[in-house]
């Protein structure tokens, strides 16, 4: 397989495309070409090499990356939501949110590290989540929300990582200061985020988190609301399905262990139900904000 090797010479980074092959019982490597000093250019050249020499490996590698699966799932959900809601604004909002998130993340990383070597798929996911949850008549509000998410990711940190889910924290703040609300466009077709989310989180090997959250949330909600029609009640929880599979499971802000993630899911669900009595429109994101604050404690004891 081909891969990028980074070499640091006199404080400068240089990138090379290398290839490793197993012959008999040995793994042999060779340098294919020098890729330059920019990681973005290096990755682009690596992708071209892979596409020209091993197209099936490219496909397999694409689907082996959880972030690729999540982005693909959100592209599908965005297109389906735009079609069934008969609104092109969702697509425009996605473009604006993603562009804002990626450009700002790149700019901040350049200021901090003097290079553009950052994981660009993360701000894309952030932009999609903002798009699929936030409802605003003005597109500039979507851009502000995406920018706030990226800024908070770099500002509120501990032990070299962000504490809160960036998109979720921005979604918890923006509606209180700007004319926006939570529309949950990503859950227009209730079963779509369930199916796509299951595939993504199964690949991530964190199914215990959304399952624990959803079971706890639905059970507690049913206890306090006494639904007469079970099927209608379950369908009505569509926002929770999108939230549970695509927002709650953010790897960097959820607990490290399986037991910790189970406890985290229960806490997030209980907090969301509690907030539903006071701020029902924002209960899910506020529940996650509360749970995120307890992650250091959960990691310490579980």
N, C-alpha and C positions, 0 to 999 in steps of 0.2 A: 504494500500500500504506500501511497505518497503522503508526505507530511511536511510541515514547515518546521525548520530548525532555526532558532534564534541564537545568534552569536553576538556577544558584547565585546567590542574592541575599542579600547581607549574611551570608554564611556558612551560609545555610539552603538546602536542596535543595527544589525545586518541580518537579513533573512535569506535562507537557502531552501530550495525545494529538494527533498531527499526521498528516496524510495527504499523500502525494505522488502526483501523476499526470502522465503524459507526454502532452502535447498538442502535436501536430506535432513540432517539433524541440526543444521546451522541456519541462523538468520543473518543474511548479508545485506549491507546497506550501501547505497551509492548516492553521490550528489548529482542531481540532474541539472540544476542551473541556479545562478544567483538571482534573487528576486528583488533586491533593492532594499531601501531603508524604511519604506512605508508598509505597515502591516496590512492596510486595506488593499494595496496593489498586490502584495504577496498572496493574499487569500484569493484574489481574483485570478491570478495566474495559476494558483493551485487548482482552482475549480475548472479552469479551461483544460489543464492537463488531465484531470480526472475525467472530464466529459469526453475528451478525444481518445483516451486510452482505455477507460473502463466505464462505459456508460451505465452498466448494471450495478457496478460498485457505487456509483454516484447516487443512484436511486436507493440502494440499500443503506448507504450512509446517511442519506437525507432522513429516512424514516427511523433511523436509530437515534436521532437527536430529538429529545423530548421537546425542546423549544421549537423545533421545526414542526412537530406534530401539533403543538399548541397554536402556533401561528396559522397553520393550515386550517385547523378547526375553527379558529376565529374568523378567518376569511370566509369560510362556508357559512358560519352563523350570520356574519354581516351581510352577505349577499342574500341569504334567505330572508333575513329581517327586512332588508330594503325592498325585496319583492313583495312580501306579504303586507307590509305597511304602506306600500306604494309611495315610498319617499326616497328620493335620491339624496336627501340631506344626510342620511346615515353614512353613505359612501363618502360624501364630501367631508363629513365630520371625522371619519376614519383617516382620510388622507391628511387632514390638518393636524389631528391629534398625534398621529405617528410621526409626521415630519417635525412637529414641534418637539416631541420627546427625543427623537434621535439627534436632531441638530443641537439641542441644549445639552444633552448628555455628552455628545462629542466635544462641545465647546468647554464644558466644565472639566472633562478629563484632560483636554489639551492644556488648560490653565494649570491643572494640578500636576500633570506628568510630562508635559511638553511633547505629547504624541497622541495619535488617535487610536491607540491600542486599547479598545474597550469592547465589551460584549454587546454588540449592537442589537441583538435579538431581544434583549431585556426591555429596552425602551419601546420596541415595536409592540410587545405584549402589553406594556403599560398603556400605549395609545389605543389599542383595541379595547381594553377593559373600560377606559374612560368613555369611549364611543358607545359601547354596548350597555352602559349603565346610565350615564348622564343624559338628561333630557334638557335641551336649551334651544330657544328659538334663534339665538345669535351664535354663529360659529366661533366668534372670538372667545366666548366663554369656554368652549371646548379646548381651545388653544391654551387659555389660562390654566385650566384644570390640569392639562398634560404637563405644562411647564412647572406648575406647583408640585406635581408628583415627583418630577425629576429633581427639583431643587430640594425638596424635603428628604429625598433619598440620600443626598450628599451632605445635608446639614445634620439630621438627627441620626447619629451613628454611635455605636459602642463596639469595642473589640474589632474594629475595622470592617464592620458590616452594618447595614441599616436595620433599625429596630422595627419599624412599621412597614407593612405592605404599602409601597409608594402610591399606587393607584387608589387603593382603598382609603388611605389617609386623606388624599386630595378630595375624593368623593365625599368624605365625611365633613370637610371644611367648606367647600365651594358653595353648596346650596344655602348656607347661612349668611353669605355675603353677596351673592350674585343671583340674578333671576334664573334659577335652574332648579331641577328636581331630579329624582331618580326614576327614570322611565323603564329601566330594565329591558331595553330593546333586544338584548341577547336572549331573552326567554319568550319571544313571540310564539315560537313553536316549542312547547314545554319539553317534549321528549328529545329534541335535537341536542341541547347541551348535555343531557344525560348520556346519550349514546357516544357522542364525540368526547365528552369529558371522561367517561369510563375508559375509553381507549387510551387517552393521554395519561391519565393517572395510573392506570394499570402498568403502562410503560415506565412511569416514574416510581412505581412500587410504593405508592402511598395511599392505596385504596381505603385503608382503615380510617383515614382522616375524613373524607367526605361522607363515608358511610356512617361513621359515628355521629358526625354533625347532623346529617339529615335525619337519622333515626331519632336522635334526641330532640331536634327542633320540631319535627312533625308531631312527635308524641306530646311534647309540652304544649304546643299550639293547639292540638286536639283537646287536651285536658281543659284548657281555659276557654275554648270556643264551642265545644260539644257539637261537632259537625253531624248533620243528619244524612248527608250524601257523601259517602267516603270517597268515591271516585272524583266527584267535583272538588272535594276538599284537597285531594292530592294534586289534581291538575292546577289548582289555584296557588300551589306553592312553587310555581315555575321559577320565580326569581331566586328562591333558595337553591334550586338545582344548579342554575348558572353560577351562583355565588359559591356553592359548596365545591364544585368541580374546578372552577377556573380562578377563583380569588383566594379562597381559604388555603389552598394547597401550595402557595408560593414557597419554594424551597428554603430561601434564605431567612425567612421570618417565622417559619414554623419549627416546632421542636425537633431535636436531632434523633430521638429514639421513637420506636413504635408505640411504646406505652405513653410516652410524653405526648405524641400526636393524638392518641385516643383521648387523653385528658384535655388537651387543647381543644379538640372538637366539641367535647361536652361543655366546656367553659364558654366557647364562642356561641354555641346554641342557646345555653341558658341566659347568657347576656343579651343575645338578640331578642329572645322572648321577653325578657325584662324591659328592654328598651321599647318593645312594641306597645307597651301601655302608655308611654310618654311621647315617643317620637316614632310612630309606626312606619312612616315613609322611609326612615333612615335606620331602622333597627338592625338590619343585617350588617351594614358597614360599621356601625357603632359597636356592635357586638364583637367584631373582629378587632377593632381598635383596642377594646378592653382586654381581649384575649392576648393580643400582641404584647401588651405591657407585662404580662405574666410569663412570657416565654423564658426569660432568664431564670426565674424561680423553678419553672417546670424542668428546664435542662439541668439545673443543679440537683434536684431531688429525684428525677425520674430518668 
